[in-house]
Every structure is written in C-alpha cells, then in structure tokens.
C-alpha cells in the first residue's frame, strides 16, 4: 500500500515550485556556510602556528568566553536560539583547539 501524501505528483505545481526555490536558497546558504567555515579554519590554523612558535597554550579560555558571549548576543539580535549558537561555537572551538594541539605537537 503506497502513501500518496508523499507522492510528489500530488503536490500542487505552485507548492512544488516554492519548495524548489526555498531548497535552492538553503543549498546556497549551506555552501556559503561551508566556505565561511573553511576561511575561519584557515585563520585559526595560522593562529595555531603562531601560538606554537611562541609556546602559547592551544586554548584561551578568556577569549573563548568573550566569543561565546558575543555570539550569543549576535544570535539574539538575529532571532536565532542563543543556546544553539553557543553549542555550535563550542563545537568549532573544540575543533580549533584540537588543531592547535596537533600543530604544537608537530613543533616540539
């Protein structure tokens, strides 16, 4: 027995067109997010090299706290859940620290 509610032939053409338009926008935004993250990680890799060369610790808890507070404020003003934004930044920070530790290990 098939479920016709999910059969795309039953979707109004105007609805299908709007879904397609919105999904294309989502795809473009996803691509931009990936490229922005790639640029961010290029910068943080350079920070990691600089820290390793000058024997600085991979993590900077005070900076991280400032960044989290800043991002939460930005999220609120953008009508994005600040808790979600904080989780995302914490995930990114953990990855950056891991990269910095790897760089530091390679310079020792």
LUMPA-23277 format. One record per atom (N, C-alpha, C): residue number from 1; atom name; x, y, z. Coordinates in Angstrom, 2 decimals. Atoms other than C-alpha are relative to their C-alpha. Example, Ala and Ser with C-alpha at 12.3 -4.5 7.8 and 13.67 -1.06 7.14 Angstrom:
2
{nr: 1	atom: N	x: 0.89	y: -1.19	z: 0.00}
{nr: 1	atom: CA	x: 12.30	y: -4.50	z: 7.80}
{nr: 1	atom: C	x: 0.90	y: 1.20	z: 0.00}
{nr: 2	atom: N	x: -0.82	y: -1.19	z: -0.06}
{nr: 2	atom: CA	x: 13.67	y: -1.06	z: 7.14}
{nr: 2	atom: C	x: -0.77	y: 1.09	z: 0.73}
This chain:
108
{nr: 1	atom: N	x: 0.85	y: -1.16	z: 0.00}
{nr: 1	atom: CA	x: 0.00	y: 0.00	z: 0.00}
{nr: 1	atom: C	x: 0.90	y: 1.24	z: 0.00}
{nr: 2	atom: N	x: -0.85	y: -1.18	z: 0.08}
{nr: 2	atom: CA	x: 1.52	y: 3.32	z: -1.01}
{nr: 2	atom: C	x: -0.65	y: 1.17	z: 0.73}
{nr: 3	atom: N	x: 0.47	y: -1.20	z: -0.71}
{nr: 3	atom: CA	x: 1.25	y: 6.55	z: 0.91}
{nr: 3	atom: C	x: 0.02	y: 1.16	z: -0.99}
{nr: 4	atom: N	x: 0.08	y: -1.03	z: 1.04}
{nr: 4	atom: CA	x: 0.01	y: 9.13	z: -1.59}
{nr: 4	atom: C	x: 0.28	y: 1.39	z: 0.55}
{nr: 5	atom: N	x: -0.31	y: -1.32	z: -0.57}
{nr: 5	atom: CA	x: 0.62	y: 12.01	z: 0.85}
{nr: 5	atom: C	x: 1.43	y: 0.44	z: -0.35}
{nr: 6	atom: N	x: -1.39	y: -0.31	z: 0.31}
{nr: 6	atom: CA	x: 4.33	y: 11.80	z: -0.02}
{nr: 6	atom: C	x: 0.30	y: -0.11	z: -1.50}
{nr: 7	atom: N	x: -0.17	y: 0.14	z: 1.43}
{nr: 7	atom: CA	x: 3.78	y: 11.30	z: -3.75}
{nr: 7	atom: C	x: 0.11	y: 1.39	z: -0.62}
{nr: 8	atom: N	x: -0.23	y: -1.35	z: 0.52}
{nr: 8	atom: CA	x: 5.29	y: 14.38	z: -5.45}
{nr: 8	atom: C	x: -0.94	y: 0.36	z: -1.15}
{nr: 9	atom: N	x: 0.94	y: -0.30	z: 1.08}
{nr: 9	atom: CA	x: 2.81	y: 14.04	z: -8.32}
{nr: 9	atom: C	x: -1.27	y: 0.66	z: 0.52}
{nr: 10	atom: N	x: 1.22	y: -0.56	z: -0.59}
{nr: 10	atom: CA	x: 0.03	y: 15.05	z: -5.91}
{nr: 10	atom: C	x: 0.22	y: 1.42	z: 0.54}
{nr: 11	atom: N	x: -0.29	y: -1.33	z: -0.53}
{nr: 11	atom: CA	x: 1.76	y: 18.29	z: -4.89}
{nr: 11	atom: C	x: -0.36	y: 1.04	z: -1.04}
{nr: 12	atom: N	x: 0.36	y: -1.12	z: 0.87}
{nr: 12	atom: CA	x: 0.35	y: 21.45	z: -6.36}
{nr: 12	atom: C	x: 1.26	y: 0.56	z: -0.66}
{nr: 13	atom: N	x: -1.19	y: -0.51	z: 0.68}
{nr: 13	atom: CA	x: 2.79	y: 22.78	z: -9.00}
{nr: 13	atom: C	x: 0.55	y: 1.30	z: 0.62}
{nr: 14	atom: N	x: -0.46	y: -1.24	z: -0.63}
{nr: 14	atom: CA	x: 2.94	y: 26.18	z: -7.27}
{nr: 14	atom: C	x: 0.74	y: -0.30	z: 1.31}
{nr: 15	atom: N	x: -0.66	y: 0.42	z: -1.25}
{nr: 15	atom: CA	x: 3.84	y: 24.50	z: -3.97}
{nr: 15	atom: C	x: 1.34	y: -0.65	z: -0.32}
{nr: 16	atom: N	x: -1.24	y: 0.65	z: 0.42}
{nr: 16	atom: CA	x: 6.44	y: 22.33	z: -5.72}
{nr: 16	atom: C	x: 1.04	y: 1.05	z: -0.42}
{nr: 17	atom: N	x: -0.92	y: -1.06	z: 0.44}
{nr: 17	atom: CA	x: 7.96	y: 25.45	z: -7.33}
{nr: 17	atom: C	x: 0.54	y: 0.77	z: 1.19}
{nr: 18	atom: N	x: -0.44	y: -0.74	z: -1.20}
{nr: 18	atom: CA	x: 8.09	y: 27.25	z: -3.98}
{nr: 18	atom: C	x: 0.97	y: -0.84	z: 0.83}
{nr: 19	atom: N	x: -0.93	y: 0.89	z: -0.70}
{nr: 19	atom: CA	x: 9.71	y: 24.22	z: -2.32}
{nr: 19	atom: C	x: 1.36	y: -0.02	z: -0.69}
{nr: 20	atom: N	x: -1.25	y: 0.01	z: 0.77}
{nr: 20	atom: CA	x: 12.29	y: 24.10	z: -5.09}
{nr: 20	atom: C	x: 0.77	y: 1.29	z: 0.22}
{nr: 21	atom: N	x: -0.65	y: -1.30	z: -0.19}
{nr: 21	atom: CA	x: 13.02	y: 27.82	z: -4.75}
{nr: 21	atom: C	x: 0.62	y: 0.09	z: 1.40}
{nr: 22	atom: N	x: -0.52	y: -0.06	z: -1.37}
{nr: 22	atom: CA	x: 13.41	y: 27.57	z: -0.97}
{nr: 22	atom: C	x: 1.17	y: -0.95	z: 0.20}
{nr: 23	atom: N	x: -1.08	y: 0.97	z: -0.15}
{nr: 23	atom: CA	x: 15.56	y: 24.45	z: -1.18}
{nr: 23	atom: C	x: 1.27	y: 0.45	z: -0.73}
{nr: 24	atom: N	x: -1.18	y: -0.55	z: 0.69}
{nr: 24	atom: CA	x: 17.85	y: 26.11	z: -3.72}
{nr: 24	atom: C	x: 0.66	y: 1.08	z: 0.85}
{nr: 25	atom: N	x: -0.56	y: -1.01	z: -0.91}
{nr: 25	atom: CA	x: 18.27	y: 29.01	z: -1.30}
{nr: 25	atom: C	x: 0.73	y: -0.66	z: 1.16}
{nr: 26	atom: N	x: -0.64	y: 0.73	z: -1.10}
{nr: 26	atom: CA	x: 19.04	y: 26.58	z: 1.51}
{nr: 26	atom: C	x: 1.33	y: -0.58	z: -0.46}
{nr: 27	atom: N	x: -1.23	y: 0.57	z: 0.55}
{nr: 27	atom: CA	x: 21.62	y: 24.84	z: -0.69}
{nr: 27	atom: C	x: 1.08	y: 1.07	z: -0.16}
{nr: 28	atom: N	x: -0.95	y: -1.10	z: 0.15}
{nr: 28	atom: CA	x: 23.26	y: 28.19	z: -1.47}
{nr: 28	atom: C	x: 0.53	y: 0.45	z: 1.35}
{nr: 29	atom: N	x: -0.43	y: -0.40	z: -1.34}
{nr: 29	atom: CA	x: 23.34	y: 29.14	z: 2.20}
{nr: 29	atom: C	x: 0.94	y: -1.05	z: 0.59}
{nr: 30	atom: N	x: -0.88	y: 1.07	z: -0.49}
{nr: 30	atom: CA	x: 24.83	y: 25.74	z: 3.11}
{nr: 30	atom: C	x: 1.39	y: 0.12	z: -0.62}
{nr: 31	atom: N	x: -1.29	y: -0.16	z: 0.68}
{nr: 31	atom: CA	x: 27.57	y: 26.28	z: 0.52}
{nr: 31	atom: C	x: 0.76	y: 1.19	z: 0.59}
{nr: 32	atom: N	x: -0.65	y: -1.18	z: -0.58}
{nr: 32	atom: CA	x: 28.29	y: 29.75	z: 1.93}
{nr: 32	atom: C	x: 0.52	y: -0.31	z: 1.40}
{nr: 33	atom: N	x: -0.44	y: 0.36	z: -1.36}
{nr: 33	atom: CA	x: 28.47	y: 28.35	z: 5.48}
{nr: 33	atom: C	x: 1.28	y: -0.83	z: -0.06}
{nr: 34	atom: N	x: -1.19	y: 0.85	z: 0.14}
{nr: 34	atom: CA	x: 30.98	y: 25.70	z: 4.38}
{nr: 34	atom: C	x: 1.21	y: 0.84	z: -0.39}
{nr: 35	atom: N	x: -1.12	y: -0.84	z: 0.42}
{nr: 35	atom: CA	x: 33.13	y: 28.29	z: 2.62}
{nr: 35	atom: C	x: 0.45	y: 0.95	z: 1.12}
{nr: 36	atom: N	x: -0.34	y: -0.88	z: -1.13}
{nr: 36	atom: CA	x: 32.97	y: 30.65	z: 5.62}
{nr: 36	atom: C	x: 0.76	y: -0.78	z: 1.08}
{nr: 37	atom: N	x: -0.71	y: 0.82	z: -0.98}
{nr: 37	atom: CA	x: 33.99	y: 27.83	z: 7.96}
{nr: 37	atom: C	x: 1.42	y: -0.33	z: -0.48}
{nr: 38	atom: N	x: -1.33	y: 0.28	z: 0.55}
{nr: 38	atom: CA	x: 36.87	y: 26.95	z: 5.65}
{nr: 38	atom: C	x: 0.92	y: 1.21	z: 0.18}
{nr: 39	atom: N	x: -0.79	y: -1.23	z: -0.20}
{nr: 39	atom: CA	x: 38.07	y: 30.57	z: 5.76}
{nr: 39	atom: C	x: 0.35	y: 0.19	z: 1.47}
{nr: 40	atom: N	x: -0.24	y: -0.15	z: -1.44}
{nr: 40	atom: CA	x: 37.69	y: 30.65	z: 9.53}
{nr: 40	atom: C	x: 1.12	y: -0.95	z: 0.44}
{nr: 41	atom: N	x: -1.01	y: 0.97	z: -0.40}
{nr: 41	atom: CA	x: 39.77	y: 27.48	z: 9.90}
{nr: 41	atom: C	x: 1.37	y: 0.33	z: -0.60}
{nr: 42	atom: N	x: -1.29	y: -0.45	z: 0.53}
{nr: 42	atom: CA	x: 42.48	y: 28.89	z: 7.61}
{nr: 42	atom: C	x: 0.62	y: 1.01	z: 0.96}
{nr: 43	atom: N	x: -0.50	y: -1.01	z: -0.95}
{nr: 43	atom: CA	x: 42.79	y: 31.82	z: 10.02}
{nr: 43	atom: C	x: 0.42	y: -0.65	z: 1.32}
{nr: 44	atom: N	x: -0.34	y: 0.61	z: -1.29}
{nr: 44	atom: CA	x: 42.72	y: 29.64	z: 13.13}
{nr: 44	atom: C	x: 1.22	y: -0.90	z: -0.12}
{nr: 45	atom: N	x: -1.23	y: 0.78	z: 0.20}
{nr: 45	atom: CA	x: 45.41	y: 27.40	z: 11.62}
{nr: 45	atom: C	x: 1.22	y: 0.93	z: 0.13}
{nr: 46	atom: N	x: -1.09	y: -0.97	z: -0.12}
{nr: 46	atom: CA	x: 47.62	y: 30.49	z: 11.33}
{nr: 46	atom: C	x: 0.21	y: 0.40	z: 1.45}
{nr: 47	atom: N	x: -0.09	y: -0.28	z: -1.43}
{nr: 47	atom: CA	x: 46.82	y: 31.33	z: 14.95}
{nr: 47	atom: C	x: 0.72	y: -1.15	z: 0.70}
{nr: 48	atom: N	x: -0.64	y: 1.17	z: -0.60}
{nr: 48	atom: CA	x: 47.84	y: 27.78	z: 15.89}
{nr: 48	atom: C	x: 1.49	y: -0.04	z: -0.24}
{nr: 49	atom: N	x: -1.42	y: -0.05	z: 0.32}
{nr: 49	atom: CA	x: 51.17	y: 28.14	z: 14.13}
{nr: 49	atom: C	x: 0.69	y: 1.07	z: 0.84}
{nr: 50	atom: N	x: -0.56	y: -1.10	z: -0.79}
{nr: 50	atom: CA	x: 51.82	y: 31.48	z: 15.83}
{nr: 50	atom: C	x: 0.10	y: -0.39	z: 1.47}
{nr: 51	atom: N	x: -0.03	y: 0.44	z: -1.40}
{nr: 51	atom: CA	x: 50.92	y: 30.04	z: 19.24}
{nr: 51	atom: C	x: 1.10	y: -1.04	z: 0.22}
{nr: 52	atom: N	x: -1.02	y: 1.05	z: -0.14}
{nr: 52	atom: CA	x: 53.14	y: 27.00	z: 18.69}
{nr: 52	atom: C	x: 1.40	y: 0.59	z: -0.06}
{nr: 53	atom: N	x: -1.32	y: -0.62	z: 0.14}
{nr: 53	atom: CA	x: 56.09	y: 29.14	z: 17.57}
{nr: 53	atom: C	x: 0.41	y: 0.77	z: 1.25}
{nr: 54	atom: N	x: -0.29	y: -0.82	z: -1.19}
{nr: 54	atom: CA	x: 55.81	y: 31.23	z: 20.74}
{nr: 54	atom: C	x: -0.39	y: -0.70	z: 1.29}
{nr: 55	atom: N	x: 0.32	y: 0.83	z: -1.16}
{nr: 55	atom: CA	x: 54.96	y: 28.37	z: 23.11}
{nr: 55	atom: C	x: -1.20	y: 0.51	z: 0.80}
{nr: 56	atom: N	x: 1.24	y: -0.43	z: -0.63}
{nr: 56	atom: CA	x: 51.50	y: 29.75	z: 23.85}
{nr: 56	atom: C	x: -0.95	y: -1.19	z: 0.09}
{nr: 57	atom: N	x: 0.91	y: 1.15	z: -0.12}
{nr: 57	atom: CA	x: 48.78	y: 27.36	z: 25.06}
{nr: 57	atom: C	x: -1.01	y: -0.04	z: -1.15}
{nr: 58	atom: N	x: 0.96	y: 0.14	z: 1.10}
{nr: 58	atom: CA	x: 46.41	y: 25.97	z: 22.42}
{nr: 58	atom: C	x: -1.36	y: 0.64	z: 0.29}
{nr: 59	atom: N	x: 1.30	y: -0.56	z: -0.38}
{nr: 59	atom: CA	x: 43.34	y: 27.15	z: 24.35}
{nr: 59	atom: C	x: 0.18	y: 1.35	z: 0.67}
{nr: 60	atom: N	x: 0.03	y: -1.31	z: -0.65}
{nr: 60	atom: CA	x: 42.49	y: 30.66	z: 25.52}
{nr: 60	atom: C	x: -1.40	y: 0.18	z: 0.60}
{nr: 61	atom: N	x: 1.34	y: 0.00	z: -0.59}
{nr: 61	atom: CA	x: 39.55	y: 30.30	z: 27.92}
{nr: 61	atom: C	x: -0.64	y: 1.40	z: 0.11}
{nr: 62	atom: N	x: 0.57	y: -1.35	z: -0.11}
{nr: 62	atom: CA	x: 39.11	y: 34.07	z: 28.41}
{nr: 62	atom: C	x: -0.53	y: 0.46	z: -1.36}
{nr: 63	atom: N	x: 0.45	y: -0.37	z: 1.35}
{nr: 63	atom: CA	x: 38.90	y: 34.68	z: 24.65}
{nr: 63	atom: C	x: -1.23	y: -0.81	z: -0.39}
{nr: 64	atom: N	x: 1.14	y: 0.86	z: 0.34}
{nr: 64	atom: CA	x: 36.56	y: 31.73	z: 24.23}
{nr: 64	atom: C	x: -1.27	y: 0.49	z: 0.69}
{nr: 65	atom: N	x: 1.17	y: -0.50	z: -0.74}
{nr: 65	atom: CA	x: 34.23	y: 33.09	z: 26.93}
{nr: 65	atom: C	x: -0.53	y: 1.29	z: -0.63}
{nr: 66	atom: N	x: 0.43	y: -1.25	z: 0.67}
{nr: 66	atom: CA	x: 34.20	y: 36.52	z: 25.24}
{nr: 66	atom: C	x: -0.69	y: -0.31	z: -1.32}
{nr: 67	atom: N	x: 0.59	y: 0.35	z: 1.29}
{nr: 67	atom: CA	x: 33.46	y: 34.93	z: 21.87}
{nr: 67	atom: C	x: -1.38	y: -0.62	z: 0.17}
{nr: 68	atom: N	x: 1.30	y: 0.62	z: -0.24}
{nr: 68	atom: CA	x: 30.62	y: 32.85	z: 23.29}
{nr: 68	atom: C	x: -1.02	y: 1.06	z: 0.37}
{nr: 69	atom: N	x: 0.91	y: -1.07	z: -0.39}
{nr: 69	atom: CA	x: 29.06	y: 35.90	z: 24.95}
{nr: 69	atom: C	x: -0.36	y: 0.85	z: -1.22}
{nr: 70	atom: N	x: 0.22	y: -0.80	z: 1.20}
{nr: 70	atom: CA	x: 29.47	y: 37.89	z: 21.72}
{nr: 70	atom: C	x: -0.94	y: -0.71	z: -0.97}
{nr: 71	atom: N	x: 0.82	y: 0.76	z: 0.94}
{nr: 71	atom: CA	x: 27.95	y: 35.13	z: 19.60}
{nr: 71	atom: C	x: -1.43	y: -0.16	z: 0.51}
{nr: 72	atom: N	x: 1.35	y: 0.09	z: -0.56}
{nr: 72	atom: CA	x: 25.01	y: 34.73	z: 21.98}
{nr: 72	atom: C	x: -0.76	y: 1.30	z: -0.26}
{nr: 73	atom: N	x: 0.65	y: -1.29	z: 0.28}
{nr: 73	atom: CA	x: 24.27	y: 38.46	z: 21.62}
{nr: 73	atom: C	x: -0.37	y: 0.12	z: -1.47}
{nr: 74	atom: N	x: 0.29	y: -0.02	z: 1.44}
{nr: 74	atom: CA	x: 24.53	y: 38.23	z: 17.83}
{nr: 74	atom: C	x: -1.18	y: -0.90	z: -0.34}
{nr: 75	atom: N	x: 1.09	y: 0.94	z: 0.26}
{nr: 75	atom: CA	x: 22.23	y: 35.22	z: 17.84}
{nr: 75	atom: C	x: -1.33	y: 0.60	z: 0.43}
{nr: 76	atom: N	x: 1.24	y: -0.61	z: -0.48}
{nr: 76	atom: CA	x: 19.63	y: 37.02	z: 19.93}
{nr: 76	atom: C	x: -0.48	y: 1.09	z: -0.96}
{nr: 77	atom: N	x: 0.41	y: -1.08	z: 0.90}
{nr: 77	atom: CA	x: 19.66	y: 40.03	z: 17.62}
{nr: 77	atom: C	x: -0.43	y: -0.53	z: -1.37}
{nr: 78	atom: N	x: 0.38	y: 0.62	z: 1.28}
{nr: 78	atom: CA	x: 19.34	y: 37.70	z: 14.60}
{nr: 78	atom: C	x: -1.20	y: -0.93	z: 0.14}
{nr: 79	atom: N	x: 1.16	y: 0.89	z: -0.26}
{nr: 79	atom: CA	x: 16.40	y: 35.83	z: 16.20}
{nr: 79	atom: C	x: 0.36	y: -1.48	z: -0.16}
{nr: 80	atom: N	x: -0.47	y: 1.38	z: 0.00}
{nr: 80	atom: CA	x: 18.48	y: 32.64	z: 16.45}
{nr: 80	atom: C	x: 0.15	y: -0.42	z: 1.46}
{nr: 81	atom: N	x: -0.10	y: 0.50	z: -1.36}
{nr: 81	atom: CA	x: 18.41	y: 30.50	z: 19.57}
{nr: 81	atom: C	x: 1.45	y: 0.13	z: 0.49}
{nr: 82	atom: N	x: -1.37	y: -0.19	z: -0.50}
{nr: 82	atom: CA	x: 21.47	y: 31.65	z: 21.60}
{nr: 82	atom: C	x: 0.64	y: -1.30	z: 0.50}
{nr: 83	atom: N	x: -0.55	y: 1.28	z: -0.47}
{nr: 83	atom: CA	x: 21.85	y: 28.18	z: 23.13}
{nr: 83	atom: C	x: 0.53	y: -0.82	z: -1.18}
{nr: 84	atom: N	x: -0.47	y: 0.70	z: 1.21}
{nr: 84	atom: CA	x: 22.12	y: 26.69	z: 19.64}
{nr: 84	atom: C	x: 1.30	y: 0.63	z: -0.50}
{nr: 85	atom: N	x: -1.21	y: -0.69	z: 0.46}
{nr: 85	atom: CA	x: 24.67	y: 29.35	z: 18.63}
{nr: 85	atom: C	x: 1.19	y: -0.34	z: 0.89}
{nr: 86	atom: N	x: -1.08	y: 0.34	z: -0.94}
{nr: 86	atom: CA	x: 26.70	y: 28.60	z: 21.76}
{nr: 86	atom: C	x: 0.49	y: -1.42	z: -0.23}
{nr: 87	atom: N	x: -0.40	y: 1.39	z: 0.27}
{nr: 87	atom: CA	x: 26.66	y: 24.85	z: 21.06}
{nr: 87	atom: C	x: 0.84	y: -0.08	z: -1.27}
{nr: 88	atom: N	x: -0.75	y: 0.00	z: 1.26}
{nr: 88	atom: CA	x: 27.82	y: 25.49	z: 17.51}
{nr: 88	atom: C	x: 1.40	y: 0.56	z: 0.21}
{nr: 89	atom: N	x: -1.32	y: -0.60	z: -0.22}
{nr: 89	atom: CA	x: 30.64	y: 27.78	z: 18.63}
{nr: 89	atom: C	x: 0.87	y: -0.91	z: 0.87}
{nr: 90	atom: N	x: -0.79	y: 0.92	z: -0.84}
{nr: 90	atom: CA	x: 31.71	y: 25.32	z: 21.35}
{nr: 90	atom: C	x: 0.55	y: -1.16	z: -0.82}
{nr: 91	atom: N	x: -0.46	y: 1.08	z: 0.88}
{nr: 91	atom: CA	x: 31.92	y: 22.60	z: 18.70}
{nr: 91	atom: C	x: 1.17	y: 0.48	z: -0.84}
{nr: 92	atom: N	x: -1.06	y: -0.57	z: 0.84}
{nr: 92	atom: CA	x: 34.03	y: 24.86	z: 16.46}
{nr: 92	atom: C	x: 1.26	y: 0.24	z: 0.84}
{nr: 93	atom: N	x: -1.15	y: -0.27	z: -0.88}
{nr: 93	atom: CA	x: 36.26	y: 25.94	z: 19.37}
{nr: 93	atom: C	x: 0.73	y: -1.29	z: 0.35}
{nr: 94	atom: N	x: -0.63	y: 1.29	z: -0.33}
{nr: 94	atom: CA	x: 36.89	y: 22.31	z: 20.35}
{nr: 94	atom: C	x: 0.84	y: -0.50	z: -1.17}
{nr: 95	atom: N	x: -0.75	y: 0.43	z: 1.20}
{nr: 95	atom: CA	x: 37.97	y: 21.55	z: 16.77}
{nr: 95	atom: C	x: 1.24	y: 0.87	z: -0.19}
{nr: 96	atom: N	x: -1.14	y: -0.91	z: 0.12}
{nr: 96	atom: CA	x: 40.22	y: 24.62	z: 16.68}
{nr: 96	atom: C	x: 1.09	y: -0.37	z: 1.00}
{nr: 97	atom: N	x: -0.98	y: 0.37	z: -1.03}
{nr: 97	atom: CA	x: 41.89	y: 23.62	z: 19.96}
{nr: 97	atom: C	x: 0.70	y: -1.29	z: -0.39}
{nr: 98	atom: N	x: -0.59	y: 1.27	z: 0.45}
{nr: 98	atom: CA	x: 42.41	y: 20.11	z: 18.60}
{nr: 98	atom: C	x: 1.05	y: 0.26	z: -1.09}
{nr: 99	atom: N	x: -0.97	y: -0.36	z: 1.05}
{nr: 99	atom: CA	x: 44.10	y: 21.62	z: 15.52}
{nr: 99	atom: C	x: 1.23	y: 0.65	z: 0.62}
{nr: 100	atom: N	x: -1.13	y: -0.69	z: -0.63}
{nr: 100	atom: CA	x: 46.26	y: 23.87	z: 17.71}
{nr: 100	atom: C	x: 0.89	y: -0.98	z: 0.75}
{nr: 101	atom: N	x: -0.79	y: 1.01	z: -0.70}
{nr: 101	atom: CA	x: 47.34	y: 20.90	z: 19.83}
{nr: 101	atom: C	x: 0.81	y: -0.82	z: -0.99}
{nr: 102	atom: N	x: -0.72	y: 0.76	z: 1.03}
{nr: 102	atom: CA	x: 48.27	y: 18.97	z: 16.69}
{nr: 102	atom: C	x: 1.16	y: 0.80	z: -0.55}
{nr: 103	atom: N	x: -1.07	y: -0.87	z: 0.50}
{nr: 103	atom: CA	x: 50.27	y: 21.92	z: 15.38}
{nr: 103	atom: C	x: 1.11	y: 0.10	z: 1.03}
{nr: 104	atom: N	x: -1.00	y: -0.13	z: -1.08}
{nr: 104	atom: CA	x: 52.02	y: 22.35	z: 18.77}
{nr: 104	atom: C	x: 0.81	y: -1.28	z: 0.12}
{nr: 105	atom: N	x: -0.70	y: 1.28	z: -0.09}
{nr: 105	atom: CA	x: 52.86	y: 18.63	z: 18.88}
{nr: 105	atom: C	x: 1.02	y: -0.16	z: -1.12}
{nr: 106	atom: N	x: -0.89	y: 0.09	z: 1.15}
{nr: 106	atom: CA	x: 54.45	y: 18.93	z: 15.45}
{nr: 106	atom: C	x: 1.19	y: 0.94	z: 0.08}
{nr: 107	atom: N	x: -1.11	y: -0.95	z: -0.12}
{nr: 107	atom: CA	x: 56.70	y: 21.83	z: 16.51}
{nr: 107	atom: C	x: 0.90	y: -0.31	z: 1.20}
{nr: 108	atom: N	x: -0.80	y: 0.34	z: -1.20}
{nr: 108	atom: CA	x: 58.02	y: 20.19	z: 19.68}
{nr: 108	atom: C	x: 1.15	y: -0.91	z: -0.34}
